Amino acid sequence: MEAADEWLLQSLRLYRDLHTFELQAPTRLIEWARGNRVCVAGYGQCDGNEILQLIPPPTLLTKETQGLCPERDFKVECGGFSERPVYSLKYVPDTSLLVTSGPPDSSLQVWQVSAEDSDVIKSVSTIATENGTGQSWAKIATISARAPWVLHGSRLDRVQITEVESRKNVYTAASQGSEELSSLAFLDCNLLLLCCATGRLCLADTRQPQGLVEAVPAPSAPCSEHWCMGTRHAAQGSEPSSQPVARLSSRGLLALTDLRKTSEFLAVAKARVPSPGSGAEFLCVSWAPALEGYLAISGFDGTVHVYDTQSWDSSGREAEPIFIHKGHVFGGAGGSRDPPLVTVHTWHLQKPRTLLSAASDGSLHVWDWVQPCGKCG
């Protein structure tokens, strides 16, 4: 308990806000939905994995310092159950729909978040995929620029866009090998970015379905290394490809790429993290939407690291995190013999230094750290 008490004392100085909530099962997903709601889902192998929509603590909407808050500040607004593990969950913008995917195949499940007079999230349809049986679970991204679309695929030669409500296929990428995919993203309603587990990036344009354009490959690394990516939404009026793409490897290598100039890296750095002991399924890298040049990484242990990339170069030297969230290590549900592993994190869409993170022990944290150097407002 001494380490936990010490962390609690430190948190009073290092955090502007820290809110905790204990879920019933390990959670690997956090997704922002309408009205600043938060959607989470379980990934257990048995039937009955929960999908919940939570109302965050009201103090997140204020600018005042609130300090530590108990778990009752979170409220479960509605929920449902999935018969399969939920490995990916995306809210469909401007709708009340969620799309999920998970083993044992690459099909997608569509969910309806019920109206205010109901507390049920119900399954409404399934998007089957050609030759989906035997394929790994699909990575997904959503957009509603033209219509509610979902971009999905498990391998490079099985990427497509489906209209969510009609389940009509509106785009299929040309075959370009069968590498496993780790991440997908809409850069806008026309441009797609695909990241292979090998770290290779590919651009696709829905207006030119004849092929994919390969971007810069990953830095030289062992073949066993696994990669994921994080993209940042372009500022209004700017080109979607003007925002840097961050890639994170299973040994903590970070590579930043400008898609307008793929012949070189913007920066390469090594994160100060341990190598994952069992695969790389929880690797996560994300750009801060309201802080220029800041990103966070997780999936190596029970911590979340925040970095300021603005001083990085292409040397590949070790980077110093500006903040490390250790709350899941010391402040989790307790009773577990294995140290908790952070399974996912995400940034608040408007509050610059506020993040959410979930761990394998069922703990869900919302936290806002104190900027030590005074660089951020």
VOSEDREN-808196 format. One record per residue (C-alpha): chain; z, x, y. Coordinates in pm, 1 decimal. Example, Ala and Ser with C-alpha at 12.3 -4.5 7.8 and 13.67 -1.06 7.14 Angstrom:
<pts>
+--------+----------+----------+----------+
! cadena !       pz !       px !       py !
+--------+----------+----------+----------+
!      A !    780.0 !   1230.0 !   -450.0 !
!      A !    714.0 !   1367.0 !   -106.0 !
+--------+----------+----------+----------+
</pts>
This chain:
<pts>
+--------+----------+----------+----------+
! cadena !       pz !       px !       py !
+--------+----------+----------+----------+
!      A !      0.0 !      0.0 !      0.0 !
!      A !     45.0 !    295.9 !    235.0 !
!      A !   -330.8 !    348.9 !    273.1 !
!      A !   -382.6 !    -21.7 !    336.5 !
!      A !   -104.7 !    -27.2 !    597.6 !
!      A !   -249.6 !    277.2 !    770.9 !
!      A !   -593.8 !    117.4 !    779.8 !
!      A !   -441.0 !   -201.9 !    923.5 !
!      A !   -278.1 !     -5.1 !   1203.6 !
!      A !   -599.9 !    184.6 !   1275.0 !
!      A !   -794.9 !   -140.2 !   1283.9 !
!      A !   -590.6 !   -258.1 !   1580.7 !
!      A !   -743.2 !     27.2 !   1780.3 !
!      A !  -1090.2 !     47.0 !   1625.0 !
!      A !  -1183.9 !   -321.8 !   1607.6 !
!      A !  -1235.6 !   -571.3 !   1884.2 !
!      A !  -1238.6 !   -849.5 !   1620.8 !
!      A !  -1191.7 !   -862.3 !   1244.1 !
!      A !  -1211.7 !  -1185.0 !   1045.0 !
!      A !  -1177.2 !  -1207.7 !    666.1 !
!      A !  -1254.5 !  -1471.7 !    406.6 !
!      A !  -1208.5 !  -1460.6 !     29.6 !
!      A !  -1484.9 !  -1615.3 !   -181.2 !
!      A !  -1442.1 !  -1729.0 !   -539.9 !
!      A !  -1703.5 !  -1492.1 !   -684.2 !
!      A !  -1887.4 !  -1168.0 !   -598.7 !
!      A !  -2142.6 !  -1227.6 !   -322.9 !
!      A !  -2454.4 !  -1025.2 !   -248.9 !
!      A !  -2615.9 !  -1229.1 !     27.3 !
!      A !  -2550.9 !  -1315.9 !    389.6 !
!      A !  -2808.8 !  -1509.3 !    588.9 !
!      A !  -2786.4 !  -1658.6 !    936.3 !
!      A !  -2893.7 !  -2023.5 !    956.0 !
!      A !  -2914.8 !  -2289.6 !   1225.4 !
!      A !  -2633.2 !  -2319.8 !   1476.0 !
!      A !  -2486.1 !  -1974.5 !   1397.7 !
!      A !  -2402.7 !  -2089.5 !   1046.0 !
!      A !  -2377.3 !  -1832.9 !    766.1 !
!      A !  -2516.8 !  -1884.9 !    415.3 !
!      A !  -2376.7 !  -1690.7 !    118.8 !
!      A !  -2447.4 !  -1704.0 !   -254.3 !
!      A !  -2307.4 !  -1565.8 !   -579.4 !
!      A !  -2489.5 !  -1342.8 !   -825.4 !
!      A !  -2291.6 !  -1388.5 !  -1148.5 !
!      A !  -2475.9 !  -1412.2 !  -1478.0 !
!      A !  -2319.1 !  -1743.6 !  -1583.1 !
!      A !  -2411.2 !  -2096.6 !  -1473.0 !
!      A !  -2268.7 !  -2235.1 !  -1151.9 !
!      A !  -2334.0 !  -1968.6 !   -888.5 !
!      A !  -2220.8 !  -2106.7 !   -554.6 !
!      A !  -2442.6 !  -2138.8 !   -248.4 !
!      A !  -2229.3 !  -2204.8 !     59.8 !
!      A !  -2291.2 !  -2264.1 !    427.3 !
!      A !  -1997.5 !  -2143.2 !    635.2 !
!      A !  -1898.2 !  -2206.3 !    993.3 !
!      A !  -1788.8 !  -1868.2 !   1134.8 !
!      A !  -1462.3 !  -1835.4 !   1327.4 !
!      A !  -1488.0 !  -2005.2 !   1668.3 !
!      A !  -1365.2 !  -1683.6 !   1829.8 !
!      A !  -1703.8 !  -1525.5 !   1755.4 !
!      A !  -1848.7 !  -1743.2 !   2029.1 !
!      A !  -1610.2 !  -1612.6 !   2295.6 !
!      A !  -1612.5 !  -1285.0 !   2487.6 !
!      A !  -1236.7 !  -1240.4 !   2479.0 !
!      A !  -1062.8 !   -995.2 !   2248.4 !
!      A !   -903.1 !  -1192.1 !   1967.9 !
!      A !   -769.1 !   -922.9 !   1732.2 !
!      A !   -714.1 !   -984.0 !   1362.8 !
!      A !   -765.1 !  -1339.9 !   1239.4 !
!      A !   -670.1 !  -1496.9 !    905.1 !
!      A !   -917.9 !  -1640.3 !    659.4 !
!      A !   -856.1 !  -2000.4 !    764.3 !
!      A !  -1075.6 !  -1931.5 !   1069.1 !
!      A !  -1377.1 !  -1971.5 !    837.3 !
!      A !  -1478.2 !  -2318.9 !    725.8 !
!      A !  -1695.9 !  -2422.4 !    430.9 !
!      A !  -1936.8 !  -2678.9 !    576.7 !
!      A !  -2145.2 !  -2757.1 !    267.1 !
!      A !  -2238.6 !  -2608.2 !    -67.6 !
!      A !  -2421.1 !  -2632.6 !   -396.2 !
!      A !  -2460.2 !  -2460.7 !   -732.2 !
!      A !  -2744.7 !  -2259.0 !   -878.2 !
!      A !  -2793.2 !  -2236.5 !  -1253.7 !
!      A !  -2925.4 !  -1882.8 !  -1214.9 !
!      A !  -2792.5 !  -1578.0 !  -1030.0 !
!      A !  -2902.2 !  -1569.2 !   -666.8 !
!      A !  -3031.3 !  -1221.7 !   -583.4 !
!      A !  -3216.6 !  -1310.8 !   -263.3 !
!      A !  -3165.6 !  -1594.1 !    -14.8 !
!      A !  -3356.5 !  -1669.6 !    304.6 !
!      A !  -3319.6 !  -1947.5 !    557.8 !
!      A !  -3654.0 !  -2098.4 !    661.0 !
!      A !  -3654.0 !  -2092.8 !   1044.8 !
!      A !  -3667.3 !  -2426.3 !   1228.4 !
!      A !  -3595.9 !  -2624.0 !    910.2 !
!      A !  -3297.5 !  -2720.8 !    697.5 !
!      A !  -3438.1 !  -2536.9 !    394.2 !
!      A !  -3324.8 !  -2230.6 !    202.2 !
!      A !  -3530.7 !  -2030.2 !    -46.9 !
!      A !  -3366.0 !  -1827.8 !   -322.7 !
!      A !  -3476.6 !  -1604.8 !   -609.4 !
!      A !  -3311.8 !  -1431.6 !   -901.2 !
!      A !  -3336.9 !  -1356.6 !  -1272.9 !
!      A !  -3474.3 !  -1424.5 !  -1524.7 !
!      A !  -3822.5 !  -1449.7 !  -1362.1 !
!      A !  -4004.9 !  -1434.5 !  -1028.3 !
!      A !  -4002.9 !  -1807.3 !   -946.2 !
!      A !  -3841.8 !  -1935.6 !   -624.6 !
!      A !  -3595.9 !  -2218.9 !   -574.7 !
!      A !  -3605.4 !  -2433.9 !   -258.9 !
!      A !  -3284.4 !  -2594.4 !   -131.0 !
!      A !  -3212.7 !  -2865.2 !    125.4 !
!      A !  -2907.7 !  -2823.8 !    346.4 !
!      A !  -2788.8 !  -3180.9 !    380.4 !
!      A !  -2731.8 !  -3372.8 !    700.7 !
!      A !  -2399.8 !  -3380.6 !    883.8 !
!      A !  -2273.1 !  -3678.3 !    683.8 !
!      A !  -2297.0 !  -3484.3 !    355.2 !
!      A !  -2148.8 !  -3159.8 !    228.2 !
!      A !  -2410.6 !  -3090.8 !    -40.4 !
!      A !  -2680.6 !  -2824.5 !    -60.0 !
!      A !  -2924.2 !  -2964.9 !   -314.1 !
!      A !  -3216.1 !  -2820.4 !   -507.2 !
!      A !  -3542.3 !  -2989.2 !   -404.7 !
!      A !  -3823.7 !  -2791.8 !   -572.1 !
!      A !  -3930.3 !  -2478.6 !   -758.3 !
!      A !  -4217.8 !  -2252.1 !   -657.7 !
!      A !  -4363.3 !  -2119.9 !   -981.0 !
!      A !  -4561.0 !  -1797.0 !   -979.1 !
!      A !  -4858.1 !  -1700.6 !  -1189.9 !
!      A !  -4751.7 !  -1483.2 !  -1481.9 !
!      A !  -4397.7 !  -1509.7 !  -1350.0 !
!      A !  -4238.7 !  -1498.3 !  -1695.4 !
!      A !  -4116.9 !  -1153.9 !  -1780.0 !
!      A !  -4148.0 !  -1031.3 !  -1420.0 !
!      A !  -3847.4 !   -910.6 !  -1224.5 !
!      A !  -3696.5 !  -1138.2 !   -959.5 !
!      A !  -3900.0 !  -1184.3 !   -642.7 !
!      A !  -3819.7 !  -1031.2 !   -305.8 !
!      A !  -3869.5 !  -1285.3 !    -27.7 !
!      A !  -3916.4 !  -1323.9 !    349.2 !
!      A !  -3968.3 !  -1640.9 !    553.6 !
!      A !  -4135.3 !  -1747.0 !    878.8 !
!      A !  -4225.0 !  -2072.3 !   1056.6 !
!      A !  -4477.2 !  -1951.4 !   1316.6 !
!      A !  -4756.8 !  -2173.1 !   1183.5 !
!      A !  -4577.7 !  -2362.0 !    907.4 !
!      A !  -4273.8 !  -2295.3 !    687.5 !
!      A !  -4399.2 !  -2000.8 !    481.5 !
!      A !  -4235.7 !  -1777.8 !    223.9 !
!      A !  -4368.3 !  -1429.9 !    144.6 !
!      A !  -4272.0 !  -1332.9 !   -209.2 !
!      A !  -4344.4 !  -1094.2 !   -492.8 !
!      A !  -4183.7 !   -858.8 !   -741.6 !
!      A !  -4467.0 !   -603.3 !   -762.9 !
!      A !  -4735.4 !   -479.6 !   -528.9 !
!      A !  -5012.9 !   -664.1 !   -713.0 !
!      A !  -4823.2 !   -995.7 !   -712.8 !
!      A !  -4760.1 !  -1057.6 !   -342.3 !
!      A !  -4843.0 !  -1397.5 !   -197.9 !
!      A !  -4753.2 !  -1643.7 !     76.4 !
!      A !  -4665.1 !  -2000.3 !    -17.1 !
!      A !  -4622.6 !  -2298.7 !    212.7 !
!      A !  -4264.0 !  -2398.9 !    133.7 !
!      A !  -4283.7 !  -2777.3 !    154.1 !
!      A !  -4622.8 !  -2833.6 !    -12.8 !
!      A !  -4592.5 !  -2529.9 !   -246.9 !
!      A !  -4954.0 !  -2449.0 !   -162.3 !
!      A !  -5064.5 !  -2087.2 !   -188.7 !
!      A !  -5204.5 !  -1977.7 !    148.8 !
!      A !  -5251.2 !  -1603.1 !     91.8 !
!      A !  -5267.9 !  -1354.2 !   -195.1 !
!      A !  -5274.3 !   -980.5 !   -129.5 !
!      A !  -5540.6 !   -774.9 !   -301.9 !
!      A !  -5428.4 !   -573.8 !   -603.3 !
!      A !  -5315.8 !   -227.2 !   -503.7 !
!      A !  -5127.6 !    -95.1 !   -804.5 !
!      A !  -4828.9 !   -248.7 !   -976.6 !
!      A !  -4537.7 !    -63.4 !   -818.9 !
!      A !  -4205.5 !   -243.9 !   -804.8 !
!      A !  -4123.5 !   -387.3 !   -460.8 !
!      A !  -3784.9 !   -342.5 !   -297.3 !
!      A !  -3840.7 !   -517.6 !     38.1 !
!      A !  -4084.0 !   -751.4 !    215.6 !
!      A !  -4111.9 !   -849.8 !    581.9 !
!      A !  -4322.1 !  -1055.4 !    821.1 !
!      A !  -4398.9 !   -843.4 !   1128.4 !
!      A !  -4560.4 !  -1155.5 !   1274.6 !
!      A !  -4754.2 !  -1451.1 !   1132.8 !
!      A !  -5043.9 !  -1221.5 !   1040.8 !
!      A !  -4897.5 !   -880.0 !    959.9 !
!      A !  -4695.3 !   -813.7 !    645.7 !
!      A !  -4501.5 !   -500.1 !    556.0 !
!      A !  -4421.7 !   -415.6 !    194.0 !
!      A !  -4187.1 !   -141.9 !     75.0 !
!      A !  -4214.4 !    -14.0 !   -281.3 !
!      A !  -3911.7 !    111.0 !   -471.0 !
!      A !  -4075.3 !    455.3 !   -453.1 !
!      A !  -4049.5 !    441.5 !    -74.0 !
!      A !  -4420.2 !    387.4 !     -9.2 !
!      A !  -4501.0 !    144.4 !    273.3 !
!      A !  -4805.7 !    -83.1 !    274.8 !
!      A !  -4936.1 !   -300.7 !    556.9 !
!      A !  -5129.7 !   -620.6 !    490.8 !
!      A !  -5308.6 !   -858.0 !    728.0 !
!      A !  -5348.8 !  -1223.2 !    627.8 !
!      A !  -5675.6 !  -1230.9 !    822.4 !
!      A !  -5815.1 !   -951.7 !    602.4 !
!      A !  -5719.7 !  -1033.0 !    242.8 !
!      A !  -5950.6 !   -772.4 !     92.4 !
!      A !  -5690.4 !   -499.9 !     74.5 !
!      A !  -5365.0 !   -334.7 !    172.8 !
!      A !  -5336.4 !    -44.8 !    414.1 !
!      A !  -5095.4 !    225.5 !    304.6 !
!      A !  -4861.6 !    357.9 !    568.8 !
!      A !  -4681.5 !    690.7 !    554.8 !
!      A !  -4536.9 !    778.0 !    211.5 !
!      A !  -4168.6 !    847.8 !    163.4 !
!      A !  -4029.3 !   1196.4 !    225.0 !
!      A !  -4049.3 !   1426.1 !    -76.3 !
!      A !  -3779.2 !   1311.4 !   -315.3 !
!      A !  -3698.2 !   1295.2 !   -688.0 !
!      A !  -3898.4 !   1037.8 !   -884.0 !
!      A !  -3577.9 !    857.9 !   -981.6 !
!      A !  -3491.6 !    784.6 !   -619.0 !
!      A !  -3494.9 !    419.9 !   -509.4 !
!      A !  -3581.1 !    308.1 !   -155.0 !
!      A !  -3536.7 !     -0.7 !     61.4 !
!      A !  -3640.6 !    -74.6 !    420.4 !
!      A !  -3517.8 !   -243.9 !    734.5 !
!      A !  -3738.8 !   -381.1 !   1013.2 !
!      A !  -3652.4 !   -488.1 !   1364.5 !
!      A !  -3801.8 !   -789.1 !   1539.6 !
!      A !  -4036.2 !   -688.0 !   1819.9 !
!      A !  -3932.4 !   -769.5 !   2174.2 !
!      A !  -4113.8 !  -1060.7 !   2334.3 !
!      A !  -4456.3 !   -951.3 !   2454.6 !
!      A !  -4463.3 !   -627.2 !   2254.8 !
!      A !  -4672.9 !   -540.3 !   1952.1 !
!      A !  -4494.0 !   -609.0 !   1620.4 !
!      A !  -4592.7 !   -265.8 !   1490.2 !
!      A !  -4422.7 !    -98.8 !   1789.4 !
!      A !  -4078.1 !   -137.6 !   1635.0 !
!      A !  -3967.8 !    148.1 !   1406.5 !
!      A !  -3917.5 !     90.8 !   1036.3 !
!      A !  -3613.9 !    245.1 !    867.3 !
!      A !  -3616.2 !    342.8 !    501.5 !
!      A !  -3302.8 !    428.6 !    302.9 !
!      A !  -3296.9 !    608.2 !    -32.0 !
!      A !  -3041.2 !    593.7 !   -309.9 !
!      A !  -2918.8 !    942.7 !   -218.8 !
!      A !  -2868.5 !    852.7 !    145.5 !
!      A !  -3189.4 !    985.9 !    301.1 !
!      A !  -3301.9 !    791.2 !    609.0 !
!      A !  -3660.6 !    802.4 !    738.0 !
!      A !  -3778.5 !    631.5 !   1058.0 !
!      A !  -4147.3 !    546.8 !   1094.0 !
!      A !  -4368.7 !    426.3 !   1378.3 !
!      A !  -4638.3 !    211.4 !   1215.6 !
!      A !  -4879.0 !    293.6 !   1499.3 !
!      A !  -4868.2 !    661.3 !   1405.5 !
!      A !  -4809.5 !    698.6 !   1034.1 !
!      A !  -4914.4 !   1062.9 !   1007.9 !
!      A !  -4560.7 !   1179.1 !   1086.1 !
!      A !  -4200.7 !   1061.4 !   1079.5 !
!      A !  -4015.2 !    964.9 !   1394.2 !
!      A !  -3698.2 !   1106.4 !   1240.2 !
!      A !  -3543.4 !   1202.3 !    908.0 !
!      A !  -3167.7 !   1231.3 !    851.1 !
!      A !  -2916.4 !   1243.0 !    567.2 !
!      A !  -2637.1 !    986.3 !    569.3 !
!      A !  -2287.6 !   1098.7 !    478.5 !
!      A !  -2248.7 !    878.8 !    171.3 !
!      A !  -2185.5 !    929.5 !   -200.1 !
!      A !  -2468.9 !    877.8 !   -444.6 !
!      A !  -2449.4 !    536.4 !   -612.5 !
!      A !  -2295.9 !    550.1 !   -956.7 !
!      A !  -2485.2 !    260.5 !  -1110.9 !
!      A !  -2834.9 !    204.7 !   -978.8 !
!      A !  -2935.4 !    108.9 !   -626.9 !
!      A !  -2951.9 !   -269.2 !   -636.9 !
!      A !  -2726.2 !   -317.3 !   -333.0 !
!      A !  -2885.8 !    -65.1 !    -95.4 !
!      A !  -2913.6 !   -218.0 !    251.8 !
!      A !  -3036.2 !    -80.2 !    586.8 !
!      A !  -3068.4 !   -293.6 !    900.5 !
!      A !  -3144.3 !   -246.5 !   1269.1 !
!      A !  -2910.0 !   -386.5 !   1532.3 !
!      A !  -3101.2 !   -665.1 !   1711.3 !
!      A !  -2912.0 !   -620.2 !   2039.0 !
!      A !  -2847.7 !   -243.0 !   2047.7 !
!      A !  -3138.3 !     -5.4 !   2094.9 !
!      A !  -3160.1 !    259.0 !   1823.1 !
!      A !  -2856.1 !    152.0 !   1620.6 !
!      A !  -2866.9 !     79.9 !   1247.5 !
!      A !  -2620.6 !     19.4 !    963.9 !
!      A !  -2632.4 !    109.3 !    595.3 !
!      A !  -2433.5 !      3.9 !    289.1 !
!      A !  -2450.8 !    -20.3 !    -89.0 !
!      A !  -2302.3 !    316.9 !   -185.7 !
!      A !  -1931.3 !    228.6 !   -195.4 !
!      A !  -1688.7 !     -6.5 !    -21.5 !
!      A !  -1789.7 !     93.0 !    331.8 !
!      A !  -2052.5 !     13.5 !    595.2 !
!      A !  -2177.4 !    300.6 !    815.6 !
!      A !  -2318.0 !    251.8 !   1166.4 !
!      A !  -2546.2 !    519.0 !   1318.3 !
!      A !  -2701.7 !    581.6 !   1658.0 !
!      A !  -3050.6 !    717.8 !   1580.2 !
!      A !  -3155.9 !    798.8 !   1935.8 !
!      A !  -3073.6 !   1169.0 !   1902.0 !
!      A !  -3227.0 !   1213.5 !   1554.7 !
!      A !  -3518.6 !   1446.5 !   1488.6 !
!      A !  -3729.5 !   1531.0 !   1182.7 !
!      A !  -3502.0 !   1809.6 !   1055.5 !
!      A !  -3336.0 !   1597.4 !    787.3 !
!      A !  -2990.2 !   1723.3 !    875.3 !
!      A !  -2676.2 !   1523.9 !    806.1 !
!      A !  -2608.8 !   1250.3 !   1060.7 !
!      A !  -2263.7 !   1164.3 !   1189.7 !
!      A !  -2180.8 !    791.0 !   1175.2 !
!      A !  -2038.4 !    647.7 !   1495.5 !
!      A !  -1831.5 !    394.7 !   1298.8 !
!      A !  -1731.9 !    330.9 !    936.6 !
!      A !  -1600.5 !     -8.2 !    827.8 !
!      A !  -1349.2 !     45.4 !    545.2 !
!      A !  -1202.4 !   -303.6 !    539.6 !
!      A !  -1334.4 !   -396.5 !    195.8 !
!      A !  -1164.5 !    -91.4 !     44.7 !
!      A !   -820.3 !   -176.6 !    179.8 !
!      A !   -834.2 !   -542.3 !    271.4 !
!      A !  -1012.5 !   -710.6 !    -21.3 !
!      A !   -900.9 !   -983.2 !   -255.6 !
!      A !   -681.6 !   -745.5 !   -453.9 !
!      A !   -609.8 !   -740.7 !   -825.0 !
!      A !   -935.3 !   -569.7 !   -914.5 !
!      A !   -923.1 !   -247.0 !  -1111.9 !
!      A !  -1257.8 !   -124.1 !   -984.0 !
!      A !  -1298.8 !    -33.5 !   -615.5 !
!      A !  -1506.6 !   -297.3 !   -436.9 !
!      A !  -1870.1 !   -223.3 !   -356.9 !
!      A !  -2030.5 !   -359.8 !    -39.6 !
!      A !  -2321.5 !   -567.6 !   -164.9 !
!      A !  -2480.9 !   -660.9 !    169.3 !
!      A !  -2434.0 !   -654.7 !    546.4 !
!      A !  -2610.5 !   -810.1 !    843.2 !
!      A !  -2583.1 !   -801.8 !   1223.6 !
!      A !  -2489.7 !  -1089.8 !   1448.2 !
!      A !  -2803.8 !  -1203.9 !   1628.2 !
!      A !  -2654.7 !  -1202.4 !   1980.2 !
!      A !  -2325.0 !  -1009.7 !   1980.1 !
!      A !  -2425.7 !   -641.5 !   1995.8 !
!      A !  -2158.1 !   -476.5 !   1779.1 !
!      A !  -2070.0 !   -764.4 !   1545.9 !
!      A !  -2159.5 !   -738.2 !   1176.2 !
!      A !  -2094.3 !   -936.4 !    861.5 !
!      A !  -2042.2 !   -771.0 !    524.2 !
!      A !  -1967.2 !   -891.2 !    171.5 !
!      A !  -1836.1 !   -705.8 !   -131.8 !
!      A !  -1820.5 !   -729.0 !   -509.0 !
!      A !  -1458.1 !   -850.7 !   -499.9 !
!      A !  -1557.0 !  -1168.2 !   -312.6 !
!      A !  -1436.7 !  -1049.8 !     29.3 !
!      A !  -1641.4 !  -1151.6 !    333.6 !
!      A !  -1575.1 !   -978.5 !    666.1 !
!      A !  -1695.4 !  -1036.1 !   1020.5 !
!      A !  -1613.3 !   -741.1 !   1243.9 !
!      A !  -1678.1 !   -605.6 !   1591.2 !
!      A !  -1592.1 !   -242.2 !   1648.7 !
!      A !  -1477.0 !    -78.1 !   1969.5 !
!      A !  -1745.4 !    153.8 !   2105.7 !
!      A !  -1563.9 !    487.0 !   2157.8 !
!      A !  -1813.4 !    652.3 !   2393.4 !
!      A !  -1869.1 !    356.0 !   2622.9 !
!      A !  -2246.1 !    362.5 !   2573.0 !
!      A !  -2275.9 !     -2.3 !   2473.9 !
!      A !  -2190.5 !   -313.4 !   2662.5 !
+--------+----------+----------+----------+
</pts>
